[in-house]
């Protein structure tokens, strides 16, 4: 299994235009789950999908060993639980 460094994710999120939009996968999932379904976002990265689902009233648990030193992780006033590394 390939392990990606923080530099990889810096380049990935820069190429994706930052972290303001949910992933295509999150949009696909959203069309297939019931309202209020609990979401576990494993590999949450910068939190863009966690934020998206929390904004749709889903309880969310976010897990990711990647930390964003530049503070671009979404902060949401809804229900997102972060699980430490």
N, C-alpha and C positions, 0 to 999 in steps of 0.2 A: 504494500500500500504506500502510495506517495504521501509524504508529509509536506504541507505547504507552510512557508514562513510568513511572518507579518508583512514582508515586502510583497509577496505574491498577492495578498489580500488588498494591500494598498493599491496595487496596479489594477486588480479586478474591479474594485469599487470606483476607481477613477474612470475606467473604461465604461462602466455601467452608468456613468453620469451621476455618481454619488449614491446616496442612500434614500432618496426621497420617494421612490416608488416600490411597491411590493414586487417580488419575483414573479415570473410567469407561472412557476409551480404554485405559489400561494394563490394566485388568481384562479388557477385550475381547481385547487382544493376547495376554495371558497364556494365554488359553484356546485359542490358535491356533498357538503356537510350541513347538518341542521343548525339552526340558531342556538347559541349557547354551548355548542360542543367544546369541550376542553381541548386546548391545543398544547402539545409539547413540541417546541421548536428546538430540535437538536441540531447543533451546528448553526446557531442563530446569527453568527457573524456580528454585523453592526445593529441587528435588531429590527431591520426594516419589515420583515414578515411578522414578527411578534407585535410590532406597533400596528400593522395593518389589521391583524385579527383582534387585538384588544380594542381597536377603534370600532369594530363590528360587534362588540359586546361578548367576545369569547374570552373565558379565563385562559391565560397563557402562562406556561412555564418555559423560560428560555435557558438554554444550556449551550455554552461555547467556551473553549479554552482561549480563543483569540480575544485579546483585549485591544480596544481602540485607543491608543495613546493620544490621539488628537481630539477625543471627545465627540465623535460623530455618532455615537450610539444614541438611538432615539430615546427620548424620555417621554413617557406617556403617563397621564394621570389615571389611567384605567388600571385594570388588574393584570400586571405582569410580574411574575415571580422570577427572580434570577437565582440560578443555582451556581454557587462558587465552584471554581476549578477543583 
